[in-house]
Amino acid sequence: MKILKKILALLFLSFGLPFSFYALWEITNPATPTEDREGAVAALLILTLPFTAIGGWLAWDMAQEQRRCLIQV
C-alpha cells in the first residue's frame, strides 16, 4: 500500500504542479487575452488544483504515517 501511495502522490503532483504554475502564469500575464485568461482560471480550478491537493494530501499522509511508526518504536 505504501508503494501505491508513493506512486499516486508522485503522479498527481507531477501533473498538478507544472500545470498549476502554467495556469497561474497565464492568469497573471498582462499580455494574455481575456478569453485565454478565463480558460486558464477554469483549468486551474477544475483540473490542476484538485490533482495538486490530492497529491499533497497523499504525501502528507505518508509523512504522518512515518512519524507514527517512529514514535511507536
N, C-alpha and C positions, 0 to 999 in steps of 0.2 A: 504494500500500500504506500510506503514511503517513496518508492521509486516512481510510482504513478503520480503522486502529488508533485514531486520534483519536475517530472516531465510536463505535467499540465501547467504548473506555475511558470515554467520556462516558456512554453508555447503561448500562453495568454499574455505574459509580459512582453515577449518578443514581437507579438503582433500589436499589442495595445500601445506601448510606449512610443515607438517610432511614428506611428500614425497619429498619435495624440500630439506629439511635437509638431508634426507637419500641419495638422489642422490648426493648432494654435498659431503657427507661423502665418498661415493663410488668413486667419481671422485678424491678426494684429498688423498685417502688412497693409499700409495705406494704398498701395498700387493695385490691390486685389479688387476686382469689380464686385459690386454688391451681390450680384447673383451667385458668384463663386464663394463669397464670404458666408452667405446663408447656407450653401451646401456644406461648407466646412463646419459650420456650427451643428448642422444636423448630423454629419458624420461623427463629429466629436461626441455628441450626446448619445447617439443611438449605437454606434459601433465601438469606438475606441475606449471611452471611459468605462463601460461595463467590463470589457476584457481586461483593462488595466486593474480595475478594482478586484476582480476575481483572482487574477494572478497575484496581486499584492496580498490579498487575504490568505491565499494558499501558502505563500512564502512566510507570512507572519505566523500562521498556524503551525507550520513546520518548526519555526524557531521556538515557539512556545512549547511544543512537544519535546524538543531537545532540552529545553530548560527544565521541564518537569522531570524528565528522565535523569538529568544530572542531580537534581535535588533529592530524588528518591533513593539514589545510590549512596 
